[in-house]
């Protein structure tokens, strides 16, 4: 059975003098040595910190249609620099389509190889640690803001309860009262009690 491979190459707009062709030449040679048939090449000239890259999105759309069997990329940071969690989600998305993946420069990152489960386990652990670190940074930032006397959360809205009750007595709905007074329906309801 012939393995259909898609190549993904990315150079950042900040990588002056970089050319995606440098990556593609070696990816093509590697695919040929494996006996794979190249069916698509996706090239982005954009930062890897966001997933709204045109070729990146097209690659996933084609993957969902099973237009290729394996995605070959230069290195994980060429595929994505969004963070461990997002990168793991991209790899899992490929897997959910039945698409394998392989990094040219990181031989251990090969969903077709024997270390697939170990690598996904490591990436999952790193993603969990990343989520924990982000959560800790947010909590620390909130604590500093509180210590500086900053009020957190939604600002309190003064609601004239007498006006709400008067408008209710006139037969207006809570939604109409809320709209007229510039408050939420819930605030109007609570003020009427």
Phi, psi and omega in degrees: 000133180279131177270124177269125183242143173248142179256138175237128180228140178217134168236141181285151176296339179275347181280080183297133179082353179281147179225130180300334181299329178301317178290315185299322180302312181288326177295320179296316180298317180298315180299319180297318179295331179279348183081019181274150176261122179281121182250344180200149173230126181247125183230127175242141172245075185201165176296146178271008184278353178227152183264007181274021177292137187299306182293325179299314179293321178296322178300315179293322178298316179291324177298320179298332179268006179057043178282350176211164183257328184223140172255124178250125178230160184298307178202163184301323180287344173282329178287312183202141172237029184279348185122164186297314183299311182295320179296317177299321178296322177296315179296318178295326178297316177300314180301319181296335177276354184083020181260130174276167177217155181208135174265131180293316185270345181242086188301333180288342182268080188216104181289351179266351185263182185284346181263009184310306184295324179294317181294316179297321177298316179295314180297322178297318178296317178297320179296319178297318178296322179296317178299319179296315179298318179298315179299317179296320179295320179296314179298319179296318179296319178294320179297319178296316179298317178297317181298331179275003177086009181285136177278133182250158179090187180290144175292145179286141181251127177282125181243127178278100184298324181296320180293319179298314181296322179296315181293325176295319180296333178279357176094008180284147179283162178299323180296317180294317179298315181300316180297315181294323186266353180071036180233173178281159178298320179298320179295320178296317181296313181296324181290336182281350183273000000 
